[in-house]
Amino acid sequence: MQKIITALFFTLIHLSAFSQDTIKWGYKGYSGGMFIHTGYVQSKSFMVYDLQCNAIEQQIKGATFGIGGKMSIYLNRYFRVGGEGYFSTCKYGAYKNICRIGWGGLTFDVLYPVKKWAPFIGVTLGGGSATHLIFIEKPQNDQWAESVVYFRNPLYIVNPVIGVEFFTSSRISLLFKMDYMLNIFKTDHPYPQGVRFYLGMHFYQKK
């Protein structure tokens, strides 16, 4: 994965230099849209403890689903910068524990528009948090209190992205992308990693 990230960064630098030599920079319009996503994530094994201090091994592992949005401005035909925000939820284990990640940050994309298609690569730099709700015993459908472990830990992310847009008109495109979010500071907190796939619509207003 580190090799992929390194290759993405060098490609971004190369393409940005290319566009700077061939296209004048300046405000060229904006775009924005909403996206749904799914994927498969997995964390390392970790321990939680009940009221008797008994250790219980856990591992985040399973499908994740979520929604979010993105806004960008175009500085030339090939380069856009903006911001995005998402949340993603994974339920795992026999008791359907919940891990929800919310994140956002600055986005940088390099595009290669070809007729109605626009392949792109990019990266998001930002942060967020992971919220964990872990059931120590099987939850019952009643009004009695149950033993749970709840905690939240911060995330500082580098999120490489690759995708493609298909323009249905000059103002609307269908966008598909995939990413792999990396927590850049190593911690002991459980952190699920994996590929996510996004699908949504982009709306454009260009000069």
C-alpha positions in Angstrom: 0.0 0.0 0.0 2.9 2.4 0.7 4.2 1.9 -2.8 0.7 2.7 -4.2 0.5 5.9 -2.2 4.0 7.0 -3.2 3.1 6.3 -6.9 -0.1 8.4 -6.5 1.8 11.3 -5.0 4.4 11.3 -7.7 1.7 11.1 -10.4 -0.1 14.0 -8.9 3.0 16.1 -8.9 3.9 15.1 -12.5 0.4 15.8 -13.8 0.1 19.1 -11.9 3.4 20.2 -13.4 2.2 19.2 -16.9 -1.1 21.1 -16.5 0.8 24.2 -15.2 2.9 24.2 -18.4 -0.1 23.9 -20.7 -3.1 25.5 -19.0 -3.4 28.9 -17.3 -4.4 28.7 -13.7 -7.4 30.5 -12.3 -11.0 29.9 -11.1 -12.8 27.8 -13.7 -16.0 26.9 -11.9 -17.1 24.4 -9.2 -18.7 21.0 -8.7 -20.4 19.2 -5.9 -22.4 16.1 -5.2 -23.6 13.4 -2.8 -22.3 9.8 -2.7 -23.2 6.5 -1.1 -20.5 3.9 -0.5 -19.8 0.4 0.6 -16.8 -1.8 1.1 -15.1 -4.3 3.4 -13.0 -3.3 6.4 -11.0 -5.2 9.0 -9.0 -4.2 12.1 -6.4 -5.9 14.2 -7.6 -7.9 17.2 -8.0 -5.9 20.4 -9.3 -6.4 23.9 -12.1 -4.9 25.9 -13.0 -5.7 29.6 -16.2 -6.4 31.5 -17.0 -5.2 35.0 -15.1 -8.1 36.5 -12.0 -7.1 34.5 -12.2 -10.2 32.2 -10.6 -9.6 28.8 -12.8 -10.2 25.8 -11.1 -10.3 22.3 -12.7 -8.3 19.5 -12.0 -7.6 15.9 -13.8 -5.2 13.5 -14.5 -7.2 10.4 -17.2 -6.9 7.8 -19.1 -4.8 5.3 -19.3 -1.0 5.8 -21.9 1.4 4.4 -22.2 5.2 4.5 -23.0 8.4 2.8 -21.4 11.8 2.3 -20.6 14.7 0.0 -17.9 16.7 -1.8 -17.5 20.2 -3.1 -14.6 21.4 -5.3 -13.5 24.3 -7.4 -11.6 24.0 -10.6 -8.3 25.8 -11.0 -7.9 24.6 -14.5 -9.3 21.8 -16.7 -7.1 19.2 -15.1 -7.0 20.2 -11.4 -9.5 20.7 -8.7 -9.3 21.3 -5.0 -12.1 21.2 -2.4 -13.5 19.5 0.7 -15.5 16.4 1.6 -17.1 14.7 4.5 -18.5 11.2 5.1 -19.5 8.7 7.7 -19.3 4.9 7.4 -20.8 2.3 9.7 -19.7 -1.3 10.2 -21.5 -3.9 12.3 -19.5 -6.9 13.4 -19.4 -9.8 15.7 -22.1 -12.1 17.1 -23.7 -9.3 19.0 -23.6 -6.8 16.1 -21.1 -4.3 17.6 -21.0 -1.0 15.9 -18.0 1.0 14.6 -18.8 4.3 13.0 -16.2 6.5 11.4 -16.8 10.1 10.5 -14.1 12.0 8.6 -13.5 14.9 6.3 -10.7 17.0 4.8 -9.2 18.8 1.9 -9.3 17.1 -1.5 -6.9 17.4 -4.4 -7.7 15.7 -7.7 -6.0 15.5 -11.1 -8.3 14.7 -14.0 -7.8 13.6 -17.7 -11.0 14.5 -19.5 -11.6 12.6 -22.7 -14.9 13.4 -24.4 -17.6 12.3 -21.9 -15.2 10.5 -19.6 -12.9 12.0 -16.9 -10.6 9.5 -15.1 -9.0 11.0 -12.0 -6.6 10.3 -9.1 -6.5 12.3 -5.9 -5.9 12.4 -2.2 -7.8 13.6 0.9 -5.9 15.0 3.8 -7.9 15.5 7.0 -9.2 13.8 10.1 -12.2 12.5 12.0 -13.1 10.1 14.7 -14.0 6.4 15.2 -16.9 5.7 17.6 -17.2 2.2 19.0 -20.2 0.5 20.7 -19.4 -3.0 21.8 -21.9 -5.3 23.5 -20.4 -7.4 26.3 -23.5 -9.7 26.4 -26.3 -10.4 23.9 -28.6 -7.4 23.7 -32.2 -8.1 24.6 -35.3 -6.5 23.1 -36.4 -5.0 26.4 -35.9 -2.0 28.6 -33.2 -3.3 30.9 -29.7 -1.9 31.0 -27.0 -4.0 29.4 -23.2 -4.1 29.6 -21.6 -2.2 26.8 -18.2 -0.6 26.1 -18.3 2.8 24.4 -15.3 4.9 23.4 -14.2 7.3 20.7 -10.7 7.9 19.3 -9.4 10.6 16.8 -8.2 9.9 13.3 -5.7 11.8 11.2 -5.9 10.5 7.7 -4.3 10.3 4.3 -6.9 8.9 1.8 -5.7 8.1 -1.7 -8.4 7.9 -4.3 -8.9 6.7 -7.9 -12.0 7.0 -10.0 -13.8 8.1 -13.1 -16.7 10.4 -14.1 -19.1 9.9 -17.0 -20.8 13.2 -18.1 -24.5 12.8 -19.0 -24.6 16.5 -19.8 -22.4 19.6 -19.4 -23.7 20.1 -15.9 -24.1 16.5 -14.5 -21.9 13.5 -14.2 -22.1 10.0 -12.7 -19.0 9.4 -10.5 -17.5 6.2 -9.3 -14.4 6.1 -7.1 -12.5 3.9 -4.7 -10.3 4.8 -1.8 -8.2 3.3 1.0 -8.1 5.4 4.2 -4.9 5.4 6.2 -4.6 6.6 9.8 -1.2 8.3 9.7 -0.5 8.3 13.5 0.0 4.8 14.9 -2.2 4.2 18.0 -3.4 1.2 20.1 -7.0 2.0 19.2 -8.8 -0.3 16.9 -8.9 1.1 13.4 -10.6 -0.7 10.5 -8.9 -0.5 7.1 -10.1 -1.6 3.7 -11.3 -0.5 0.2 -14.5 1.5 -0.1 -16.4 2.0 -3.3 -18.4 5.2 -4.0 -21.2 6.0 -6.4 -23.0 9.3 -6.8 -23.8 12.3 -8.9 -21.7 15.4 -9.5 -23.3 18.8 -10.5 -21.2 21.3 -12.3 -21.1 25.1 -12.9 -18.1 25.9 -15.1 -17.0 29.2 -16.6 
